[in-house]
Amino acid sequence: MQFDAFAILVLLVIGFMVVFSTLLAIWYWKFGRKLIHQKE
């Protein structure tokens, strides 16, 4: 049971990191484009 709980916890952490990284990358890309357009 402990091993199963640990495996689920690891999967949740990895999944959260992947989703967070993806959202952060998309937000940074859009925000970066806005800054570039403002500079021009």
Secondary structure as the mmCIF struct_conf table of DSSP 4:
data_model
#
loop_
_struct_conf.conf_type_id
_struct_conf.id
_struct_conf.beg_label_comp_id
_struct_conf.beg_label_asym_id
_struct_conf.beg_label_seq_id
_struct_conf.end_label_comp_id
_struct_conf.end_label_asym_id
_struct_conf.end_label_seq_id
HELX_RH_AL_P HELX_RH_AL_P1 GLN A 2 LYS A 39
#
